[in-house]
């Protein structure tokens, strides 16, 4: 990886419209980010590819979009009110708060300990004793901030799936094994959000809960680990940047029998990209207990009634986007010994699929022809196309390389004569000549070759 890669990624994201600091005109809000034109496109492309593979291409998974604010009893039943905590310590001198486990691991810097007392790595002040800090954001329903109206922003999308299990099962006429997939916002009041968009308080999850018979949990757990691993590879992730790390018993979540993280080699170290969990029947049993509603399943083939086990796959949209950017970032020297920055993004998730460029800006006929081709293409495709006429053709190629555009169409003098254009490939920089009416077919054929 290039030196100072994270700094380069952050700079590129802000400069080229991927990610901006939130509320920057007011001084910003710590570790809160807005996704600009290219970032929004790339996020949507990642979500589309996940939904395509997890829902559209399967007959055993259906989609859901559940509410962010739900009945507070949901979080009591799920265990989040009592168990969704991080260990917190605070400096008595500078009042900085730290996660105690991260502090002991040295993630904030060298820590001094004397006779069981820890001291702040920033100012040297004495730290408080460790206490549990609940990560859920509290809010209020109704006009008065009364205890009876307390609610929470969801810390995960999974519970919306569990409380709708029976209704989805009935309305979709599915039989076990089957899954429910959901993409949506989640909120966690992290003690120390960090590493750009890797750990934030507001984020999007891509989660799927797969309901199975209890005796088949190992089979489906292994199956979904393999399926989710291949998804990243199929979207261009380098295998050397990925690994699977099984959880030790002491780190398992309160609901998990078994868990594996798909981790990515970030510049700040190996960290979780996606989790695959065997949640057993914990969630459905708890919701059945707290709601007094029957959430069991009647298996017509075996003539048995049981509470299904659940295999969960849970990925972060922002983490995936950051990982794909890091994985794709390349610096190389061209023939003039100048540094060429290229985002070698898989075409499926690249924000812009195709850029249309007139060879010369000051030639009205070339510009008009290029605009006509651009507008015609724009109306016929379901992906983003860019038009750029500013600067030399070489500079425009570099701009498109830097944001990951796979192909550039150049309109030149020959176009005016025989209605052909030049298409340039981002990675090889090779060019070929095709007819203007063949552009869409050419691109779609390339996208098909690169399809999952």
Secondary structure, DSSP 8 states (H G I E B T S, - for coil): --TTHHHHHHHHHHHHTSEEETTGGGT--TT-EEE-HHHHHHHHHHHHHHHIIIIIT-SSEEEE---SB--THHHHHHTHHHH-EEEEEEBTTT--EEEHHHHHTTTTS--EEETTEEE-TTT--BB---EEEE--EEEE-SSS--GGGEEEE-S-SHHHHHHTHHHHHHHHT--SSEEEEEEEEEE---SS-BTTTTB-SEEEEEEEEEEE-GGGHHHHHHHHHHHHHHHHHHTT--GGGEEEEE--GGG--TT-SEEEEEEEEETTEEEEEEEEEEEETHHHHHHHHHH-----EEETTTTEEE--EEEEEEEEHHHHHHHHHHHHEEEEE-TTS-EEEEE---TTT-S-SEEEEES-TT-HHHHHHHHHHHHHHHHH-SS-EEE--SS-HHHHHHHHHHTT--EEEEE-HHHHHHSEEEEEETTT--EEEEEGGGHHHHHHHHHHHT--
